[in-house]
Amino acid sequence: MAEADQGSQPILRVGMPSPGQVPYLWRNEVGEFEGIYADTLRLIAADLDVELQFIPLSQARLRRHFVAGEIDLEAGVPVNLETSESLKQVSLYSRPFGLVNEVIIYRPELSFPVFILKDLKGKRVATVRGSSVPDNLIREDFSSQWQIAQRVHRGWNEIGLMKEVSALRYRREGRLNFEISLPYVSHPVTFRLHRSRSELLAGMNASIDKLEQQGELERVVCKYLCGVNTDN
């Protein structure tokens, strides 16, 4: 178990996909970690009496560090996500705490309807390196969703995959020019906890139950998403 200095709270090391995923988890201009996942974890940490340590890593390095036991928790992991055998062996999962929609972004001038994944068969698609995507796509990996949004906007890629709320926020706040499909999949998300911290799982689930009943989970989501819409 990772511990803080003697007499202080135990430390829970949280892997943050770098350079961040707005509005879920990112580092702001003054170095503070914020987002839906960060705020939800702070509420849970208060119940568990643990201290959070956010560790920025690329998505691929995050998984490797988790398997090696160098981080304790990954946030926003889809339910029933296929994983490697090595990741399965060290993973425990909380009960779901939220829902995420995945969408396709694409250049407005494309002549075919990009609304379902079968339309993308044989096409080159921009994805986040280390993310899980359907096997029948020709993926081109980049470091972040923001990079994908910029590339599609500039015409360097015609098609990309990302989370719906990120696509809406990037298009609106960045004034980017791309179309957004209907969700091609919606999935509940959990916290992935390393087995070495198994003593925390029951308390995490009890905290999520309490926060849901009190409306706190909905309040956190609304803090970042209320007002986000499809307007350019």
N, C-alpha and C positions, 0 to 999 in steps of 0.2 A: 504494500500500500504506500502511495506517495504521501509523505507527511510534510507539514510546514515546520517551522522552528518549534522546539519543545515548548509545550504549554499553549500553542495556538491551534487553529483549526486544521484538520486534514485538508490536503489540496487535491482537487479533481482537475486533471489536465484535459482540456477540451481542444480537439483538433479543429482549426478553422481553415476551410479551403481558401487559399490565397490566390488572387488578391481580394477575395471576399465575394459574397453573393447578396447584393441588395435585393429585397429588404430583409433577408433572413439573418445574415451574419456578416459583418464587415468591420473594418477599422476606420474611424472617421479621421478628420484632418488633425485632430489633437491627440490621436493615438488611443482613443477610447473604443472599446468594442460595443457595437450596438446591433439592433435588429430583433426580429421576432424570436429567433432561437436564443440569442444572448439574454433578452429580458425574461423569457420563460425559464431558462436555466438559473438565473439569479433568484427567481422566486422559489424554485425547487431547492437550490443550494441553501437558502435561508431556512427552509424546513429541515434539511438534513444536517445543518450546521457544518457545512464544508465551504472551503474557499475555492473559487474558480480561477484557473490559470489558462487563458486562451493562447494557443500556440499556432501561429499561421504556418501552413504547409500547402504545397501544391496538392491537388486531389490524389495523384498517384503516390506521392510521398506520405500523405496522410494515412492511406491504407497500409503502407509498409510499416510506418511507425506504430500503428495500432496493433498489427500482428506481432510486432516486436515488443509490445508492452510499454512503449515510450510515450503513448498518450492513453488516456483512460476512457474517453467518450467521443463519439461522433454524433452530431445533431442532424435531424432531418433525413434519416435513412428510411427509404420506402419499405413498407411491409411486403414480405415475400420477394425481396430483391435477391436475384441469384448471385451467389458469392463463391469465391474460391474455397477449397477445402481448408486451407490454412486459416482463412478469415472465419469460417464457420466454427472452427475449433476453439477460438478465443472470444466468441461473441455471445452476448446476452442482449435482449431487446426489451425496452420498456413497452408499456401499453401505448397505443397511438395517442398523439397529442394534437395533431393537426392534419390538414389535407392540402396536397399540392397538385396543381394541374400542369401538365407538360404540353407545350405547343410547338408548332413549326413557324418560324419566321421566314419570309421569302421576298424577293424582289417584286415590286408591284407589276412589272411588265411581263412576268411569267404568264404564259398562255394556258398552262394546265392548272386544274384546281388542286392546290396543295392543302388538303384537309385531312387526309388519312395516310398512314405510313406506306400503304401499298403503292401510292402514287410516287414514292421516292425510290422504288426499286431500281437499282443500277445507277442512281444519281449520287453525286458527291455532296456530302452534307457536313457542315461545320458543327463540331461537338466539343464539349469540354473534356480535355485530357483526363483520363481516369474515370469518367462517368460511365454509367451503364446505359447502353442504347441498344435497340434491336439489331440482331446479327446480320440482317439482310441489307443493311445500309453500307455504302462506301463512305466511311467516316474520315474526316480531316480534323485532327485534334488541335485545339488552341487552349490557352491558359485560363480563360474566364468567359463567362456569359457576356460581359461588357465587350470583350474583344470580338466575340461572334456578332453581336449587335452592330458594332462599328463596321465590320467587314461586309456584312450584308447591306448595310446602308451605303457603303462606298462602292458596292458592286464587285468586290473582290471575291465574295462567295454569293451564290444565288440563294442558298437555303441553309438554315441553321436550326438547331434544336435548343430549347431552353425552357425555363419555368415561366408560366403565364404572367405572374405579377412582375417579374423582372423585365419581360418584354414590354409590358404596358408602361412601366416606369421609365425604362430607357428611351422608348419612343417618345414619350411625353416630355420628360425633363431634358433629354438630349436632343430633341427635335430631329429624330432620326427617321428616315424614310424607308419603311418596310411594312409588309402586311403580316397579320397575325392570324393563324388558323384557329379554329375551334380546338379545344383540348383533344389530343389523341389518346391520352390516358390520364386518369386521376387516381391518386393513391394516398392512403393514410401514411403518415410519417411517424417515426419513433426515434428514440435515442438508442444508439448502439453503445453498450457498456462492456468494457473488457472484463473477462471472467475473474481476473485478479481483484476486481472491485465488486464482486457479487453481493457483498453485504449491503450494498446501497440500493439494490434493485427494488426490494419490497417498499422501501421508503420513497423511492422515486415514483413508483406507481401510485402509492397512497397520496403523495403530493399532487400528482397530475389529476387524480380523482377529485381532490379537494378544490384545486384551482378551477377545474371545469365546473363544479357545482357552484362555486362562488362567482362565476362569470369572468374570472381573471384571464383565462386563456383567450376568450373572445376580446377582452379589453386590449390585451397586448397586440393581437392581430389588427384590431381597428386602429391602434396608434400608428401603424405603418401603412395600412392599406385603405382605410376609409378615405374616399376621395380619389383613389386611383381608378381611372376609367379608360375607355377606349378613345377618348378625344385626343387629337394630336396637339 
